[in-house]
């Protein structure tokens, strides 16, 4: 099994995180964090899972990411040295939300 995909995932996570931090204009108090990256074996696509705080700003942050995806992709293309360069797709990571919901249900039992 090749180590290439996990290494690519680590690089993508680092680069996209830096781009979001430096170049994405969000409302004050809204934080977007890259939580997980899934790159296809052929390196053509990468899913970037982001968590957003506070949760009530999820729609706003998601719309901003979708609106700025071409700008983010362009900055990402400049940093990546692999060929092909994966196309970015953003997904909202709901793992923490689900975990807190399950925790609340368990407390009720």
VOTIFI-158667 format. One record per residue (C-alpha): residue number from 1; residue in one letter; z, x, y. Coordinates in Angstrom, 3 decimals. Example, Ala and Ser with C-alpha at 12.3 -4.5 7.8 and 13.67 -1.06 7.14 Angstrom:
2
     n   res         up       east      north
     1     A      7.800     12.300     -4.500
     2     S      7.140     13.670     -1.060
This chain:
109
     n   res         up       east      north
     1     X      0.000      0.000      0.000
     2     X     -0.998      1.325      3.376
     3     X      1.424      1.855      6.241
     4     X     -1.311      1.209      8.772
     5     X     -0.654     -2.481      9.497
     6     X      3.118     -2.062     10.072
     7     X      2.393      0.865     12.402
     8     X     -0.213     -1.176     14.274
     9     X      2.271     -4.074     14.528
    10     X      4.869     -1.738     16.040
    11     X      2.370     -0.397     18.575
    12     X      1.154     -3.880     19.497
    13     X      4.735     -5.095     19.953
    14     X      5.544     -2.135     22.203
    15     X      2.371     -2.357     24.304
    16     X      2.398     -6.134     24.762
    17     X      6.110     -6.033     25.624
    18     X      5.443     -3.435     28.327
    19     X      2.487     -5.389     29.722
    20     X      4.475     -8.640     29.869
    21     X      7.390     -6.867     31.551
    22     X      5.299     -5.048     34.169
    23     X      2.291     -7.254     34.842
    24     X      3.186    -10.871     34.084
    25     X      4.418    -12.878     37.074
    26     X      7.063    -15.347     35.969
    27     X      9.579    -17.445     37.869
    28     X     12.876    -15.679     38.556
    29     X     15.259    -16.096     35.638
    30     X     12.554    -16.623     32.988
    31     X     12.439    -13.980     30.284
    32     X      9.704    -13.509     27.672
    33     X     10.404    -11.197     24.744
    34     X      8.040    -10.141     21.966
    35     X      9.952    -10.908     18.782
    36     X      7.360    -10.364     16.058
    37     X      3.748     -9.283     15.626
    38     X      1.399    -10.191     12.767
    39     X     -1.912     -8.317     12.613
    40     X     -4.688     -9.310     10.212
    41     X     -5.635     -6.719      7.554
    42     X     -9.073     -6.238      9.149
    43     X     -7.403     -5.571     12.561
    44     X     -9.483     -8.226     14.298
    45     X     -6.643    -10.586     15.238
    46     X     -2.987    -10.244     16.059
    47     X     -0.446    -13.021     16.506
    48     X      2.242    -12.148     19.002
    49     X      5.385    -14.247     18.601
    50     X      7.408    -14.528     21.791
    51     X     10.837    -15.939     22.463
    52     X     11.515    -17.460     25.852
    53     X     14.782    -17.786     27.717
    54     X     15.863    -20.271     28.962
    55     X     14.455    -22.705     26.427
    56     X     13.731    -25.350     29.069
    57     X     11.098    -23.002     30.568
    58     X      9.144    -22.668     27.299
    59     X      6.249    -24.864     28.467
    60     X      5.940    -22.987     31.757
    61     X      6.016    -19.559     30.076
    62     X      3.566    -20.633     27.365
    63     X      1.090    -21.938     29.955
    64     X      1.441    -18.700     31.931
    65     X      0.766    -16.595     28.822
    66     X     -2.303    -18.670     27.969
    67     X     -3.554    -18.428     31.557
    68     X     -3.026    -14.633     31.655
    69     X     -4.173    -13.803     28.101
    70     X     -7.432    -12.213     29.297
    71     X     -5.585    -10.010     31.774
    72     X     -3.062     -9.029     29.085
    73     X     -5.885     -8.402     26.581
    74     X     -7.665     -6.141     29.090
    75     X     -4.549     -4.040     29.728
    76     X     -3.912     -3.943     25.979
    77     X     -7.486     -2.787     25.284
    78     X     -6.980      0.139     27.670
    79     X     -3.868      1.279     25.788
    80     X     -5.003      0.831     22.173
    81     X     -6.929      3.646     20.531
    82     X     -7.676      1.947     17.206
    83     X    -11.004      0.384     16.385
    84     X    -11.429     -2.561     16.245
    85     X     -8.925     -3.635     18.870
    86     X     -7.209     -6.852     17.741
    87     X     -7.663    -10.054     19.727
    88     X     -4.310    -11.378     20.951
    89     X     -3.014    -14.866     20.186
    90     X      0.396    -15.914     21.507
    91     X      2.755    -18.132     19.506
    92     X      6.213    -19.354     20.453
    93     X      8.897    -18.042     18.094
    94     X     11.155    -20.963     17.248
    95     X     13.337    -19.100     14.753
    96     X     16.370    -18.927     17.051
    97     X     16.057    -22.586     18.038
    98     X     15.899    -23.661     14.398
    99     X     18.828    -21.406     13.502
   100     X     21.010    -22.951     16.207
   101     X     20.018    -26.469     15.086
   102     X     20.956    -25.652     11.486
   103     X     24.215    -24.102     12.652
   104     X     25.078    -27.281     14.579
   105     X     24.319    -29.408     11.508
   106     X     26.530    -27.206      9.347
   107     X     29.389    -27.521     11.831
   108     X     29.171    -31.318     11.542
   109     X     29.606    -31.201      7.763
